[in-house]
């Protein structure tokens, strides 16, 4: 079980959240070529170790978060609101 500490709601089980994708990818503009989109979505590394991901707290405050998760151990580190105006960070306590 993965425990994620939401900066607003506190520590919750990962079943309250929905995975939203890689938070380190800079996606191309909407009018970019298919090759640019293909590269951004499919042709990139599969990280091992600490990695930033988007998670949506669907069964809580509904906020989008940036979660630093170790892809080997599933240990969760810092959690930050994804919206720039709400950049509060908490360290995972579980």
mmCIF file as gemmi writes it, N, C-alpha and C atoms, coordinates in Angstrom:
data_model
loop_
_atom_site.group_PDB
_atom_site.id
_atom_site.type_symbol
_atom_site.label_atom_id
_atom_site.label_alt_id
_atom_site.label_comp_id
_atom_site.label_asym_id
_atom_site.label_entity_id
_atom_site.label_seq_id
_atom_site.pdbx_PDB_ins_code
_atom_site.Cartn_x
_atom_site.Cartn_y
_atom_site.Cartn_z
_atom_site.occupancy
_atom_site.B_iso_or_equiv
_atom_site.pdbx_formal_charge
_atom_site.auth_seq_id
_atom_site.auth_asym_id
_atom_site.pdbx_PDB_model_num
ATOM 1 N N . UNK Axp A 1 ? 0.842 -1.17 0 1 0 ? 1 A 1
ATOM 2 C CA . UNK Axp A 1 ? 0 0 0 1 0 ? 1 A 1
ATOM 3 C C . UNK Axp A 1 ? 0.891 1.238 0 1 0 ? 1 A 1
ATOM 4 N N . UNK Axp A 2 ? 0.545 2.203 -0.814 1 0 ? 2 A 1
ATOM 5 C CA . UNK Axp A 2 ? 1.249 3.474 -0.872 1 0 ? 2 A 1
ATOM 6 C C . UNK Axp A 2 ? 0.446 4.487 -0.061 1 0 ? 2 A 1
ATOM 7 N N . UNK Axp A 3 ? 1.122 5.221 0.811 1 0 ? 3 A 1
ATOM 8 C CA . UNK Axp A 3 ? 0.492 6.278 1.601 1 0 ? 3 A 1
ATOM 9 C C . UNK Axp A 3 ? 1.006 7.616 1.084 1 0 ? 3 A 1
ATOM 10 N N . UNK Axp A 4 ? 0.076 8.497 0.717 1 0 ? 4 A 1
ATOM 11 C CA . UNK Axp A 4 ? 0.419 9.806 0.181 1 0 ? 4 A 1
ATOM 12 C C . UNK Axp A 4 ? -0.089 10.867 1.143 1 0 ? 4 A 1
ATOM 13 N N . UNK Axp A 5 ? 0.781 11.798 1.519 1 0 ? 5 A 1
ATOM 14 C CA . UNK Axp A 5 ? 0.39 12.881 2.412 1 0 ? 5 A 1
ATOM 15 C C . UNK Axp A 5 ? -0.034 14.084 1.584 1 0 ? 5 A 1
ATOM 16 N N . UNK Axp A 6 ? -1.338 14.286 1.476 1 0 ? 6 A 1
ATOM 17 C CA . UNK Axp A 6 ? -1.892 15.43 0.776 1 0 ? 6 A 1
ATOM 18 C C . UNK Axp A 6 ? -1.626 16.67 1.623 1 0 ? 6 A 1
ATOM 19 N N . UNK Axp A 7 ? -1.126 17.76 1.04 1 0 ? 7 A 1
ATOM 20 C CA . UNK Axp A 7 ? -0.866 18.969 1.818 1 0 ? 7 A 1
ATOM 21 C C . UNK Axp A 7 ? -2.122 19.56 2.451 1 0 ? 7 A 1
ATOM 22 N N . UNK Axp A 8 ? -3.292 19.24 1.92 1 0 ? 8 A 1
ATOM 23 C CA . UNK Axp A 8 ? -4.538 19.772 2.453 1 0 ? 8 A 1
ATOM 24 C C . UNK Axp A 8 ? -5.245 18.78 3.372 1 0 ? 8 A 1
ATOM 25 N N . UNK Axp A 9 ? -5.306 17.505 2.98 1 0 ? 9 A 1
ATOM 26 C CA . UNK Axp A 9 ? -6.103 16.498 3.688 1 0 ? 9 A 1
ATOM 27 C C . UNK Axp A 9 ? -5.316 15.635 4.674 1 0 ? 9 A 1
ATOM 28 N N . UNK Axp A 10 ? -4 15.609 4.558 1 0 ? 10 A 1
ATOM 29 C CA . UNK Axp A 10 ? -3.192 14.743 5.411 1 0 ? 10 A 1
ATOM 30 C C . UNK Axp A 10 ? -2.885 13.422 4.722 1 0 ? 10 A 1
ATOM 31 N N . UNK Axp A 11 ? -2.37 12.455 5.479 1 0 ? 11 A 1
ATOM 32 C CA . UNK Axp A 11 ? -1.943 11.172 4.93 1 0 ? 11 A 1
ATOM 33 C C . UNK Axp A 11 ? -3.15 10.305 4.596 1 0 ? 11 A 1
ATOM 34 N N . UNK Axp A 12 ? -3.146 9.8 3.353 1 0 ? 12 A 1
ATOM 35 C CA . UNK Axp A 12 ? -4.247 8.971 2.855 1 0 ? 12 A 1
ATOM 36 C C . UNK Axp A 12 ? -3.687 7.784 2.067 1 0 ? 12 A 1
ATOM 37 N N . UNK Axp A 13 ? -4.511 6.758 1.895 1 0 ? 13 A 1
ATOM 38 C CA . UNK Axp A 13 ? -4.164 5.6 1.083 1 0 ? 13 A 1
ATOM 39 C C . UNK Axp A 13 ? -4.192 5.995 -0.392 1 0 ? 13 A 1
ATOM 40 N N . UNK Axp A 14 ? -3.332 5.356 -1.188 1 0 ? 14 A 1
ATOM 41 C CA . UNK Axp A 14 ? -3.252 5.71 -2.612 1 0 ? 14 A 1
ATOM 42 C C . UNK Axp A 14 ? -4.552 5.431 -3.369 1 0 ? 14 A 1
ATOM 43 N N . UNK Axp A 15 ? -5.445 4.617 -2.797 1 0 ? 15 A 1
ATOM 44 C CA . UNK Axp A 15 ? -6.709 4.321 -3.473 1 0 ? 15 A 1
ATOM 45 C C . UNK Axp A 15 ? -7.607 5.56 -3.576 1 0 ? 15 A 1
ATOM 46 N N . UNK Axp A 16 ? -7.32 6.61 -2.805 1 0 ? 16 A 1
ATOM 47 C CA . UNK Axp A 16 ? -8.07 7.87 -2.91 1 0 ? 16 A 1
ATOM 48 C C . UNK Axp A 16 ? -7.593 8.717 -4.081 1 0 ? 16 A 1
ATOM 49 N N . UNK Axp A 17 ? -6.483 8.326 -4.703 1 0 ? 17 A 1
ATOM 50 C CA . UNK Axp A 17 ? -5.844 9.126 -5.737 1 0 ? 17 A 1
ATOM 51 C C . UNK Axp A 17 ? -5.895 8.409 -7.083 1 0 ? 17 A 1
ATOM 52 N N . UNK Axp A 18 ? -5.725 9.184 -8.133 1 0 ? 18 A 1
ATOM 53 C CA . UNK Axp A 18 ? -5.622 8.641 -9.476 1 0 ? 18 A 1
ATOM 54 C C . UNK Axp A 18 ? -4.308 9.121 -10.07 1 0 ? 18 A 1
ATOM 55 N N . UNK Axp A 19 ? -3.53 8.196 -10.645 1 0 ? 19 A 1
ATOM 56 C CA . UNK Axp A 19 ? -2.248 8.539 -11.255 1 0 ? 19 A 1
ATOM 57 C C . UNK Axp A 19 ? -2.488 9.417 -12.469 1 0 ? 19 A 1
ATOM 58 N N . UNK Axp A 20 ? -1.722 10.5 -12.584 1 0 ? 20 A 1
ATOM 59 C CA . UNK Axp A 20 ? -1.94 11.444 -13.67 1 0 ? 20 A 1
ATOM 60 C C . UNK Axp A 20 ? -0.813 11.547 -14.676 1 0 ? 20 A 1
ATOM 61 N N . UNK Axp A 21 ? 0.273 10.792 -14.484 1 0 ? 21 A 1
ATOM 62 C CA . UNK Axp A 21 ? 1.346 10.819 -15.456 1 0 ? 21 A 1
ATOM 63 C C . UNK Axp A 21 ? 2.643 11.39 -14.929 1 0 ? 21 A 1
ATOM 64 N N . UNK Axp A 22 ? 3.615 11.412 -15.807 1 0 ? 22 A 1
ATOM 65 C CA . UNK Axp A 22 ? 4.966 11.861 -15.52 1 0 ? 22 A 1
ATOM 66 C C . UNK Axp A 22 ? 4.994 13.385 -15.382 1 0 ? 22 A 1
ATOM 67 N N . UNK Axp A 23 ? 5.449 13.881 -14.241 1 0 ? 23 A 1
ATOM 68 C CA . UNK Axp A 23 ? 5.484 15.334 -14.005 1 0 ? 23 A 1
ATOM 69 C C . UNK Axp A 23 ? 6.749 15.98 -14.542 1 0 ? 23 A 1
ATOM 70 N N . UNK Axp A 24 ? 7.637 15.201 -15.155 1 0 ? 24 A 1
ATOM 71 C CA . UNK Axp A 24 ? 8.883 15.767 -15.673 1 0 ? 24 A 1
ATOM 72 C C . UNK Axp A 24 ? 8.85 15.985 -17.186 1 0 ? 24 A 1
ATOM 73 N N . UNK Axp A 25 ? 7.782 15.6 -17.847 1 0 ? 25 A 1
ATOM 74 C CA . UNK Axp A 25 ? 7.692 15.71 -19.302 1 0 ? 25 A 1
ATOM 75 C C . UNK Axp A 25 ? 7.162 17.088 -19.698 1 0 ? 25 A 1
ATOM 76 N N . UNK Axp A 26 ? 7.854 17.74 -20.609 1 0 ? 26 A 1
ATOM 77 C CA . UNK Axp A 26 ? 7.362 18.971 -21.219 1 0 ? 26 A 1
ATOM 78 C C . UNK Axp A 26 ? 6.677 18.583 -22.524 1 0 ? 26 A 1
ATOM 79 N N . UNK Axp A 27 ? 5.345 18.594 -22.508 1 0 ? 27 A 1
ATOM 80 C CA . UNK Axp A 27 ? 4.603 18.192 -23.696 1 0 ? 27 A 1
ATOM 81 C C . UNK Axp A 27 ? 4.65 19.289 -24.752 1 0 ? 27 A 1
ATOM 82 N N . UNK Axp A 28 ? 4.628 18.897 -26.024 1 0 ? 28 A 1
ATOM 83 C CA . UNK Axp A 28 ? 4.664 19.898 -27.102 1 0 ? 28 A 1
ATOM 84 C C . UNK Axp A 28 ? 3.339 20.646 -27.182 1 0 ? 28 A 1
ATOM 85 N N . UNK Axp A 29 ? 3.317 21.774 -27.924 1 0 ? 29 A 1
ATOM 86 C CA . UNK Axp A 29 ? 2.053 22.495 -28.108 1 0 ? 29 A 1
ATOM 87 C C . UNK Axp A 29 ? 1.055 21.64 -28.874 1 0 ? 29 A 1
ATOM 88 N N . UNK Axp A 30 ? -0.218 21.985 -28.753 1 0 ? 30 A 1
ATOM 89 C CA . UNK Axp A 30 ? -1.271 21.183 -29.385 1 0 ? 30 A 1
ATOM 90 C C . UNK Axp A 30 ? -1.112 21.069 -30.896 1 0 ? 30 A 1
ATOM 91 N N . UNK Axp A 31 ? -0.528 22.075 -31.53 1 0 ? 31 A 1
ATOM 92 C CA . UNK Axp A 31 ? -0.384 22.03 -32.987 1 0 ? 31 A 1
ATOM 93 C C . UNK Axp A 31 ? 0.942 21.406 -33.432 1 0 ? 31 A 1
ATOM 94 N N . UNK Axp A 32 ? 1.64 20.727 -32.525 1 0 ? 32 A 1
ATOM 95 C CA . UNK Axp A 32 ? 2.917 20.084 -32.872 1 0 ? 32 A 1
ATOM 96 C C . UNK Axp A 32 ? 2.673 18.878 -33.781 1 0 ? 32 A 1
ATOM 97 N N . UNK Axp A 33 ? 3.729 18.43 -34.414 1 0 ? 33 A 1
ATOM 98 C CA . UNK Axp A 33 ? 3.617 17.293 -35.33 1 0 ? 33 A 1
ATOM 99 C C . UNK Axp A 33 ? 3.375 15.988 -34.569 1 0 ? 33 A 1
ATOM 100 N N . UNK Axp A 34 ? 2.902 14.993 -35.282 1 0 ? 34 A 1
ATOM 101 C CA . UNK Axp A 34 ? 2.661 13.678 -34.673 1 0 ? 34 A 1
ATOM 102 C C . UNK Axp A 34 ? 3.967 13.081 -34.155 1 0 ? 34 A 1
ATOM 103 N N . UNK Axp A 35 ? 5.074 13.342 -34.852 1 0 ? 35 A 1
ATOM 104 C CA . UNK Axp A 35 ? 6.362 12.824 -34.412 1 0 ? 35 A 1
ATOM 105 C C . UNK Axp A 35 ? 6.774 13.434 -33.071 1 0 ? 35 A 1
ATOM 106 N N . UNK Axp A 36 ? 6.521 14.735 -32.889 1 0 ? 36 A 1
ATOM 107 C CA . UNK Axp A 36 ? 6.835 15.375 -31.604 1 0 ? 36 A 1
ATOM 108 C C . UNK Axp A 36 ? 5.987 14.795 -30.48 1 0 ? 36 A 1
ATOM 109 N N . UNK Axp A 37 ? 4.709 14.582 -30.741 1 0 ? 37 A 1
ATOM 110 C CA . UNK Axp A 37 ? 3.838 13.985 -29.727 1 0 ? 37 A 1
ATOM 111 C C . UNK Axp A 37 ? 4.233 12.537 -29.441 1 0 ? 37 A 1
ATOM 112 N N . UNK Axp A 38 ? 4.566 11.797 -30.478 1 0 ? 38 A 1
ATOM 113 C CA . UNK Axp A 38 ? 5 10.411 -30.313 1 0 ? 38 A 1
ATOM 114 C C . UNK Axp A 38 ? 6.246 10.348 -29.423 1 0 ? 38 A 1
ATOM 115 N N . UNK Axp A 39 ? 7.187 11.248 -29.657 1 0 ? 39 A 1
ATOM 116 C CA . UNK Axp A 39 ? 8.416 11.277 -28.859 1 0 ? 39 A 1
ATOM 117 C C . UNK Axp A 39 ? 8.121 11.62 -27.404 1 0 ? 39 A 1
ATOM 118 N N . UNK Axp A 40 ? 7.241 12.58 -27.175 1 0 ? 40 A 1
ATOM 119 C CA . UNK Axp A 40 ? 6.926 13.003 -25.81 1 0 ? 40 A 1
ATOM 120 C C . UNK Axp A 40 ? 6.202 11.92 -25.015 1 0 ? 40 A 1
ATOM 121 N N . UNK Axp A 41 ? 5.362 11.156 -25.692 1 0 ? 41 A 1
ATOM 122 C CA . UNK Axp A 41 ? 4.554 10.159 -24.984 1 0 ? 41 A 1
ATOM 123 C C . UNK Axp A 41 ? 5.216 8.792 -24.92 1 0 ? 41 A 1
ATOM 124 N N . UNK Axp A 42 ? 5.82 8.343 -26.021 1 0 ? 42 A 1
ATOM 125 C CA . UNK Axp A 42 ? 6.31 6.975 -26.088 1 0 ? 42 A 1
ATOM 126 C C . UNK Axp A 42 ? 7.817 6.811 -26.046 1 0 ? 42 A 1
ATOM 127 N N . UNK Axp A 43 ? 8.559 7.738 -26.585 1 0 ? 43 A 1
ATOM 128 C CA . UNK Axp A 43 ? 10.01 7.567 -26.683 1 0 ? 43 A 1
ATOM 129 C C . UNK Axp A 43 ? 10.726 8.372 -25.61 1 0 ? 43 A 1
ATOM 130 N N . UNK Axp A 44 ? 10.636 7.898 -24.401 1 0 ? 44 A 1
ATOM 131 C CA . UNK Axp A 44 ? 11.341 8.532 -23.298 1 0 ? 44 A 1
ATOM 132 C C . UNK Axp A 44 ? 11.757 7.468 -22.309 1 0 ? 44 A 1
ATOM 133 N N . UNK Axp A 45 ? 12.603 7.846 -21.386 1 0 ? 45 A 1
ATOM 134 C CA . UNK Axp A 45 ? 13.15 6.859 -20.453 1 0 ? 45 A 1
ATOM 135 C C . UNK Axp A 45 ? 12.099 6.38 -19.459 1 0 ? 45 A 1
ATOM 136 N N . UNK Axp A 46 ? 12.352 5.215 -18.925 1 0 ? 46 A 1
ATOM 137 C CA . UNK Axp A 46 ? 11.535 4.656 -17.87 1 0 ? 46 A 1
ATOM 138 C C . UNK Axp A 46 ? 12.377 4.749 -16.592 1 0 ? 46 A 1
ATOM 139 N N . UNK Axp A 47 ? 12.16 5.784 -15.786 1 0 ? 47 A 1
ATOM 140 C CA . UNK Axp A 47 ? 13.061 6.054 -14.665 1 0 ? 47 A 1
ATOM 141 C C . UNK Axp A 47 ? 13.041 4.967 -13.596 1 0 ? 47 A 1
ATOM 142 N N . UNK Axp A 48 ? 14.196 4.804 -12.973 1 0 ? 48 A 1
ATOM 143 C CA . UNK Axp A 48 ? 14.328 3.864 -11.861 1 0 ? 48 A 1
ATOM 144 C C . UNK Axp A 48 ? 14.838 4.672 -10.67 1 0 ? 48 A 1
ATOM 145 N N . UNK Axp A 49 ? 14.083 4.669 -9.596 1 0 ? 49 A 1
ATOM 146 C CA . UNK Axp A 49 ? 14.45 5.455 -8.424 1 0 ? 49 A 1
ATOM 147 C C . UNK Axp A 49 ? 13.485 6.615 -8.233 1 0 ? 49 A 1
ATOM 148 N N . UNK Axp A 50 ? 13.931 7.676 -7.552 1 0 ? 50 A 1
ATOM 149 C CA . UNK Axp A 50 ? 13.062 8.823 -7.276 1 0 ? 50 A 1
ATOM 150 C C . UNK Axp A 50 ? 12.565 9.477 -8.567 1 0 ? 50 A 1
ATOM 151 N N . UNK Axp A 51 ? 11.285 9.79 -8.595 1 0 ? 51 A 1
ATOM 152 C CA . UNK Axp A 51 ? 10.673 10.331 -9.803 1 0 ? 51 A 1
ATOM 153 C C . UNK Axp A 51 ? 9.467 11.18 -9.418 1 0 ? 51 A 1
ATOM 154 N N . UNK Axp A 52 ? 9.22 12.265 -10.157 1 0 ? 52 A 1
ATOM 155 C CA . UNK Axp A 52 ? 8.065 13.129 -9.907 1 0 ? 52 A 1
ATOM 156 C C . UNK Axp A 52 ? 6.905 12.709 -10.797 1 0 ? 52 A 1
ATOM 157 N N . UNK Axp A 53 ? 5.735 12.581 -10.179 1 0 ? 53 A 1
ATOM 158 C CA . UNK Axp A 53 ? 4.533 12.144 -10.887 1 0 ? 53 A 1
ATOM 159 C C . UNK Axp A 53 ? 3.356 13.034 -10.496 1 0 ? 53 A 1
ATOM 160 N N . UNK Axp A 54 ? 2.391 13.154 -11.405 1 0 ? 54 A 1
ATOM 161 C CA . UNK Axp A 54 ? 1.133 13.834 -11.079 1 0 ? 54 A 1
ATOM 162 C C . UNK Axp A 54 ? 0.172 12.816 -10.486 1 0 ? 54 A 1
ATOM 163 N N . UNK Axp A 55 ? -0.495 13.201 -9.41 1 0 ? 55 A 1
ATOM 164 C CA . UNK Axp A 55 ? -1.558 12.401 -8.81 1 0 ? 55 A 1
ATOM 165 C C . UNK Axp A 55 ? -2.729 13.333 -8.531 1 0 ? 55 A 1
ATOM 166 N N . UNK Axp A 56 ? -3.944 12.853 -8.777 1 0 ? 56 A 1
ATOM 167 C CA . UNK Axp A 56 ? -5.165 13.631 -8.557 1 0 ? 56 A 1
ATOM 168 C C . UNK Axp A 56 ? -5.881 13.056 -7.335 1 0 ? 56 A 1
ATOM 169 N N . UNK Axp A 57 ? -6.164 13.888 -6.352 1 0 ? 57 A 1
ATOM 170 C CA . UNK Axp A 57 ? -6.839 13.423 -5.133 1 0 ? 57 A 1
ATOM 171 C C . UNK Axp A 57 ? -8.348 13.392 -5.378 1 0 ? 57 A 1
ATOM 172 N N . UNK Axp A 58 ? -8.789 12.391 -6.113 1 0 ? 58 A 1
ATOM 173 C CA . UNK Axp A 58 ? -10.18 12.312 -6.568 1 0 ? 58 A 1
ATOM 174 C C . UNK Axp A 58 ? -11.169 12.062 -5.439 1 0 ? 58 A 1
ATOM 175 N N . UNK Axp A 59 ? -10.788 11.333 -4.405 1 0 ? 59 A 1
ATOM 176 C CA . UNK Axp A 59 ? -11.705 11.049 -3.295 1 0 ? 59 A 1
ATOM 177 C C . UNK Axp A 59 ? -11.364 11.881 -2.071 1 0 ? 59 A 1
ATOM 178 N N . UNK Axp A 60 ? -10.856 13.066 -2.293 1 0 ? 60 A 1
ATOM 179 C CA . UNK Axp A 60 ? -10.509 13.979 -1.214 1 0 ? 60 A 1
ATOM 180 C C . UNK Axp A 60 ? -10.767 15.404 -1.663 1 0 ? 60 A 1
ATOM 181 N N . UNK Axp A 61 ? -9.742 16.228 -1.591 1 0 ? 61 A 1
ATOM 182 C CA . UNK Axp A 61 ? -9.866 17.651 -1.917 1 0 ? 61 A 1
ATOM 183 C C . UNK Axp A 61 ? -9.902 17.938 -3.417 1 0 ? 61 A 1
ATOM 184 N N . UNK Axp A 62 ? -9.67 16.925 -4.248 1 0 ? 62 A 1
ATOM 185 C CA . UNK Axp A 62 ? -9.693 17.017 -5.709 1 0 ? 62 A 1
ATOM 186 C C . UNK Axp A 62 ? -8.534 17.815 -6.279 1 0 ? 62 A 1
ATOM 187 N N . UNK Axp A 63 ? -7.505 18.06 -5.488 1 0 ? 63 A 1
ATOM 188 C CA . UNK Axp A 63 ? -6.34 18.809 -5.953 1 0 ? 63 A 1
ATOM 189 C C . UNK Axp A 63 ? -5.422 17.911 -6.771 1 0 ? 63 A 1
ATOM 190 N N . UNK Axp A 64 ? -4.706 18.536 -7.717 1 0 ? 64 A 1
ATOM 191 C CA . UNK Axp A 64 ? -3.641 17.855 -8.441 1 0 ? 64 A 1
ATOM 192 C C . UNK Axp A 64 ? -2.355 18.06 -7.665 1 0 ? 64 A 1
ATOM 193 N N . UNK Axp A 65 ? -1.595 16.987 -7.489 1 0 ? 65 A 1
ATOM 194 C CA . UNK Axp A 65 ? -0.374 17.023 -6.694 1 0 ? 65 A 1
ATOM 195 C C . UNK Axp A 65 ? 0.814 16.533 -7.517 1 0 ? 65 A 1
ATOM 196 N N . UNK Axp A 66 ? 2.002 16.991 -7.152 1 0 ? 66 A 1
ATOM 197 C CA . UNK Axp A 66 ? 3.237 16.427 -7.674 1 0 ? 66 A 1
ATOM 198 C C . UNK Axp A 66 ? 3.813 15.581 -6.547 1 0 ? 66 A 1
ATOM 199 N N . UNK Axp A 67 ? 3.907 14.288 -6.781 1 0 ? 67 A 1
ATOM 200 C CA . UNK Axp A 67 ? 4.369 13.333 -5.774 1 0 ? 67 A 1
ATOM 201 C C . UNK Axp A 67 ? 5.734 12.806 -6.19 1 0 ? 67 A 1
ATOM 202 N N . UNK Axp A 68 ? 6.696 12.899 -5.297 1 0 ? 68 A 1
ATOM 203 C CA . UNK Axp A 68 ? 8.007 12.313 -5.547 1 0 ? 68 A 1
ATOM 204 C C . UNK Axp A 68 ? 7.973 10.885 -5.006 1 0 ? 68 A 1
ATOM 205 N N . UNK Axp A 69 ? 7.969 9.909 -5.944 1 0 ? 69 A 1
ATOM 206 C CA . UNK Axp A 69 ? 7.843 8.501 -5.574 1 0 ? 69 A 1
ATOM 207 C C . UNK Axp A 69 ? 9.041 7.733 -6.117 1 0 ? 69 A 1
ATOM 208 N N . UNK Axp A 70 ? 9.575 6.837 -5.295 1 0 ? 70 A 1
ATOM 209 C CA . UNK Axp A 70 ? 10.657 5.962 -5.728 1 0 ? 70 A 1
ATOM 210 C C . UNK Axp A 70 ? 10.021 4.816 -6.504 1 0 ? 70 A 1
ATOM 211 N N . UNK Axp A 71 ? 10.354 4.67 -7.776 1 0 ? 71 A 1
ATOM 212 C CA . UNK Axp A 71 ? 9.718 3.652 -8.612 1 0 ? 71 A 1
ATOM 213 C C . UNK Axp A 71 ? 10.178 2.235 -8.289 1 0 ? 71 A 1
ATOM 214 N N . UNK Axp A 72 ? 11.242 2.098 -7.509 1 0 ? 72 A 1
ATOM 215 C CA . UNK Axp A 72 ? 11.7 0.768 -7.093 1 0 ? 72 A 1
ATOM 216 C C . UNK Axp A 72 ? 11.021 0.305 -5.818 1 0 ? 72 A 1
ATOM 217 N N . UNK Axp A 73 ? 10.885 1.215 -4.848 1 0 ? 73 A 1
ATOM 218 C CA . UNK Axp A 73 ? 10.366 0.842 -3.53 1 0 ? 73 A 1
ATOM 219 C C . UNK Axp A 73 ? 8.951 1.354 -3.275 1 0 ? 73 A 1
ATOM 220 N N . UNK Axp A 74 ? 8.452 2.232 -4.119 1 0 ? 74 A 1
ATOM 221 C CA . UNK Axp A 74 ? 7.162 2.921 -3.971 1 0 ? 74 A 1
ATOM 222 C C . UNK Axp A 74 ? 7.13 3.844 -2.757 1 0 ? 74 A 1
ATOM 223 N N . UNK Axp A 75 ? 8.285 4.122 -2.166 1 0 ? 75 A 1
ATOM 224 C CA . UNK Axp A 75 ? 8.345 5.064 -1.054 1 0 ? 75 A 1
ATOM 225 C C . UNK Axp A 75 ? 8.043 6.469 -1.575 1 0 ? 75 A 1
ATOM 226 N N . UNK Axp A 76 ? 7.191 7.177 -0.847 1 0 ? 76 A 1
ATOM 227 C CA . UNK Axp A 76 ? 6.794 8.522 -1.24 1 0 ? 76 A 1
ATOM 228 C C . UNK Axp A 76 ? 7.567 9.538 -0.407 1 0 ? 76 A 1
ATOM 229 N N . UNK Axp A 77 ? 8.146 10.521 -1.088 1 0 ? 77 A 1
ATOM 230 C CA . UNK Axp A 77 ? 8.871 11.595 -0.415 1 0 ? 77 A 1
ATOM 231 C C . UNK Axp A 77 ? 7.999 12.828 -0.333 1 0 ? 77 A 1
ATOM 232 N N . UNK Axp A 78 ? 8.472 13.931 -0.884 1 0 ? 78 A 1
ATOM 233 C CA . UNK Axp A 78 ? 7.752 15.2 -0.831 1 0 ? 78 A 1
ATOM 234 C C . UNK Axp A 78 ? 6.514 15.169 -1.729 1 0 ? 78 A 1
ATOM 235 N N . UNK Axp A 79 ? 5.485 15.89 -1.277 1 0 ? 79 A 1
ATOM 236 C CA . UNK Axp A 79 ? 4.251 16.052 -2.037 1 0 ? 79 A 1
ATOM 237 C C . UNK Axp A 79 ? 3.964 17.546 -2.113 1 0 ? 79 A 1
ATOM 238 N N . UNK Axp A 80 ? 3.685 18.029 -3.333 1 0 ? 80 A 1
ATOM 239 C CA . UNK Axp A 80 ? 3.471 19.455 -3.565 1 0 ? 80 A 1
ATOM 240 C C . UNK Axp A 80 ? 2.209 19.648 -4.393 1 0 ? 80 A 1
ATOM 241 N N . UNK Axp A 81 ? 1.458 20.731 -4.108 1 0 ? 81 A 1
ATOM 242 C CA . UNK Axp A 81 ? 0.354 21.069 -4.994 1 0 ? 81 A 1
ATOM 243 C C . UNK Axp A 81 ? 0.904 21.348 -6.386 1 0 ? 81 A 1
ATOM 244 N N . UNK Axp A 82 ? 0.258 20.86 -7.421 1 0 ? 82 A 1
ATOM 245 C CA . UNK Axp A 82 ? 0.733 21.058 -8.783 1 0 ? 82 A 1
ATOM 246 C C . UNK Axp A 82 ? 0.49 22.483 -9.266 1 0 ? 82 A 1
ATOM 247 N N . UNK Axp A 83 ? -0.529 23.144 -8.762 1 0 ? 83 A 1
ATOM 248 C CA . UNK Axp A 83 ? -0.833 24.509 -9.18 1 0 ? 83 A 1
ATOM 249 C C . UNK Axp A 83 ? 0.225 25.459 -8.617 1 0 ? 83 A 1
ATOM 250 N N . UNK Axp A 84 ? 0.853 26.271 -9.471 1 0 ? 84 A 1
ATOM 251 C CA . UNK Axp A 84 ? 1.943 27.151 -9.015 1 0 ? 84 A 1
ATOM 252 C C . UNK Axp A 84 ? 1.549 28.092 -7.882 1 0 ? 84 A 1
ATOM 253 N N . UNK Axp A 85 ? 0.299 28.513 -7.834 1 0 ? 85 A 1
ATOM 254 C CA . UNK Axp A 85 ? -0.14 29.429 -6.783 1 0 ? 85 A 1
ATOM 255 C C . UNK Axp A 85 ? -0.331 28.769 -5.431 1 0 ? 85 A 1
ATOM 256 N N . UNK Axp A 86 ? -0.267 27.468 -5.391 1 0 ? 86 A 1
ATOM 257 C CA . UNK Axp A 86 ? -0.493 26.721 -4.148 1 0 ? 86 A 1
ATOM 258 C C . UNK Axp A 86 ? 0.723 25.895 -3.752 1 0 ? 86 A 1
ATOM 259 N N . UNK Axp A 87 ? 1.913 26.319 -4.069 1 0 ? 87 A 1
ATOM 260 C CA . UNK Axp A 87 ? 3.125 25.518 -3.903 1 0 ? 87 A 1
ATOM 261 C C . UNK Axp A 87 ? 3.476 25.251 -2.432 1 0 ? 87 A 1
ATOM 262 N N . UNK Axp A 88 ? 2.639 24.525 -1.745 1 0 ? 88 A 1
ATOM 263 C CA . UNK Axp A 88 ? 2.935 24.074 -0.39 1 0 ? 88 A 1
ATOM 264 C C . UNK Axp A 88 ? 3.462 22.649 -0.493 1 0 ? 88 A 1
ATOM 265 N N . UNK Axp A 89 ? 4.573 22.37 0.153 1 0 ? 89 A 1
ATOM 266 C CA . UNK Axp A 89 ? 5.185 21.044 0.101 1 0 ? 89 A 1
ATOM 267 C C . UNK Axp A 89 ? 5.153 20.421 1.493 1 0 ? 89 A 1
ATOM 268 N N . UNK Axp A 90 ? 4.845 19.119 1.536 1 0 ? 90 A 1
ATOM 269 C CA . UNK Axp A 90 ? 4.925 18.369 2.791 1 0 ? 90 A 1
ATOM 270 C C . UNK Axp A 90 ? 5.775 17.132 2.556 1 0 ? 90 A 1
ATOM 271 N N . UNK Axp A 91 ? 6.454 16.702 3.594 1 0 ? 91 A 1
ATOM 272 C CA . UNK Axp A 91 ? 7.196 15.452 3.526 1 0 ? 91 A 1
ATOM 273 C C . UNK Axp A 91 ? 6.241 14.337 3.914 1 0 ? 91 A 1
ATOM 274 N N . UNK Axp A 92 ? 6.295 13.229 3.208 1 0 ? 92 A 1
ATOM 275 C CA . UNK Axp A 92 ? 5.428 12.102 3.503 1 0 ? 92 A 1
ATOM 276 C C . UNK Axp A 92 ? 5.776 11.545 4.872 1 0 ? 92 A 1
ATOM 277 N N . UNK Axp A 93 ? 4.751 11.333 5.72 1 0 ? 93 A 1
ATOM 278 C CA . UNK Axp A 93 ? 4.996 10.89 7.086 1 0 ? 93 A 1
ATOM 279 C C . UNK Axp A 93 ? 4.744 9.409 7.303 1 0 ? 93 A 1
ATOM 280 N N . UNK Axp A 94 ? 4.27 8.725 6.292 1 0 ? 94 A 1
ATOM 281 C CA . UNK Axp A 94 ? 3.957 7.294 6.466 1 0 ? 94 A 1
ATOM 282 C C . UNK Axp A 94 ? 4.911 6.44 5.682 1 0 ? 94 A 1
